[in-house]
Amino acid sequence: MKKLLLGLSAAATMVFAGQAMAGGHAAKELIVSTWAAPVHTMNANVFPWMDGELQKCSGGSLSLKLEYNLAPPPAQYDTVRDGVADLTWIVHGYTPGKFATTKLAELPGNTGNAEQMSVAFQKTWEKYLSKAGEAKGVQVLANYVHGPGHVNTVKKITSYKEIEGMKLRVGGGVANDIGSALGVAGVNLPAPGVYEAVSSGVAEGVFFPIETMYAFKVAEVAKYTFRNPDGMYTTSFGLLMNDDSYNDLSDKHRKCIDDMRGVELSRKIGKYWDEADDLGYEKFAEMGGTVTDASPAERAYYKEKTSGIEAQIVAAASDRGVDGKAALAYYRSLLN
């Protein structure tokens, strides 16, 4: 009995010491379900930065741990909602029918870089889009977008007319609508499968921002980018946390999350995506890639062919109880 009591006392001392070392709080490690390659900016920059900020805020007692391959990209929302992981990042367009209001941030004609558009997106979500309640069972920590998307192909193109009938990977959301408007034979699959699809000939190219061409190695097999200076499309993302994981945190740890979330987190993520685009252009050039800008005539053609998409997306947002027209006007006013 004496040995047992001594053992329990030693264990209690170790727990107390561990709490003291972590600023008086029991250490809490949040599991992040992630995907994409380790070199992708979300994994190489965003989550390490978040981990550092949370550790700084909590005195070292709150941290993140990345876990790969817990679920495929389209299942990430369910993975966090169901508590398999504490946090994740999702592509809204990977779950067709669930998210309608977020498509407003993906529309053609939305100009700006990832940081500018991400900040505008988060502010618009807070003011308008959150009322739709599309994300259930989770805390939405940030909404954001990648940089401008382009057409990237195995064979060089100089006109949107050339991609009619072409097998191109489109990424869900508004990108699907754009592909349909341009007559593309859309290939729908998550980003990690694009390299294999293009290298095997299943797809002849992809709708991607330049950053992703490097992060997913697609620039090795598709060396031609057709770029629209007016903004072709972008893709919307959400950074989510399980409700129970959030509510079960101590007050101090929850405050660390709350101090980080929102517009400034969207701004930081967007900035990292812009830096990744810069790196993407550099790597693309090193790999022999060629960028061709759409002529004024091609830009006008693109605008004409995709002109009907906006009204559909605005109407779909309105069907979710959001003033879609006002939300889009507000979003774009933040980009001017």
Residue, then its C-alpha position, 0 to 999 in steps of 0.5 A: m500500500k505504501k508503494l502504491l501511495l508513493g506511486l500515485s503521489a509521484a504520478a500526481t506530481m508529474v501531472f502537476a509539473g506538466q500543467a505548470m510547465a504549460g502555464g497551469h493548463a493541461a496540454k491540449e493537442l488538436i488533430v488537424s485532418t489535412w490533405a495535399a502534399p506536405v509542400h502545399t502552402m496549407n501544410a508547409n506554412v498555414f498550419p505551422w504558423m497557426d501552431g506557433e501562434l496557439q503555442k505562444c498564446s497558451g504558453g505552450s499548452l495548446s498545439l496542432k498536429l497534422e494527420y494526413n490520409l484520415a479521409p479523402p478531400p471530399a470527406q473532410y467536412d464529415t471527418v471533422r463534423d463527426g469528431v474524427a479530427d478536430l480541425t480541417w480545411i475543405v473545398h466548398g465545391y467538393t460537397p455538391g449541394k451543401f454550400a451555395t452561398t460560398k459560390l459568390a466568392e468564386l464568380p468570374g469578374n471577381t478581381g484581386n489576389a488571394e489576400q484581398m479576396s479572402v478578406a472580402f470573402q470572410k467579411t461577406w460571410e460574417k455580414y451575410l452568408s453565415k445566416a444560411g447556416e450551411a456548415k453544421g456541427v462545426q465552427v467556421l474559423a475562416n473562409y478564404v480563396h486561392g489566387p486567380g484560376h487559369v486554364n492549364t493544358v498539355k497542348k498550347i492554346t490561345s483561345y477559349k474556343e480551343i477548349e470546347g470539347m477538351k477533357l479538362r479537370v474542373g474542381g467543383g463549384v463555379a468552376n463546373d459551371i464555367g466549364s459547362a459554359l465553355g463547352v468543356a468535357g469536364v473531369n471531376l476529381p479532387a486536386p490530388g488526383v489531377y497529376e495522374a489524370v493528366s499524365s495518363g491522358v484521362a484529362e488534357g488539362v486542368f482549371f488550377p491557380i499557378e500555385t497548385m500547378y507546382a504543389f501537385k506537380v502538374a506543371e511536369v505534364a501540363k506546361y501551358t497556362f492560358r491566363n485571363p487578366d480579368g479573373m477567370y474564377t477562384t475556389s472557396f475554402g473553409l477552415l473548420m473546427n469540430d463544435d465539441s472540440y471547441n466547446d470542450l476547450s478551457d476558457k484560455h484555450r478557447k480564447c486563443i482560438d477566438d483571438m485567431r479566427g475571422v478576418e485576420l486569419s483569412r488575411k493571413i491564409g490569403k497572403y500565404w496563397d499569394e506567396a505560393d503563387d509567386l513561388g508557383y510562377e517561379k517553379f513553372a518557369e524553371m520547368g519550361g512552362t509558358v503563360t499566355d494572356a488572353s487577348p481583349a477579344e478572348r476576354a470579351y468572349y469569355k465574359e459573354k459565354t459565362s455571363g449567365i452564371e452570376a444570376q444563377i449563383v445569386a438566385a441560389a444564395s437567395d434560396r438559402g435565405v441570404d440576399g445574394k445580390a446585396a452580398l455580391a455587391y458588398y463583396r465586390s465593393l471590398l475589392n475596389 
